[in-house]
Amino acid sequence: MEYGQPQASAGGSVVRAILSLLPDWLEWTVLSLIVAWFGYLGAVNVWRRIQYRRAVRAGRPIHAAAQYGQGRGADYLGSYAPPRRPDGDGD
């Protein structure tokens, strides 16, 4: 163990070990693709939030999957929901 160096997580150590086996040009390509993927995910998340806020502001109906804080999917089955038990316990 080297002193003064922060310890990497196990996942980081595995990724670093795998990347060290690749040639430099492929290592940079893989790292660039990973960064681009996280950038894409962040952009999609921001885009969805903007669309949700526009829909709420305009008073348009929002698809059930897009509603925040909706809970479990079984709570929103509507007419497809299984019948409740007579004792009232839904679980």
ABEGO torsion letter per residue (X at the ends): XBBGBBBBBAAAAAAAAAAAABBAAAAAAAAAAAAAAAAAAAAAAAAAAAAAAAAAAAGBBBBAAABBGAEBAAAAAEAABBBBBAAGBAX
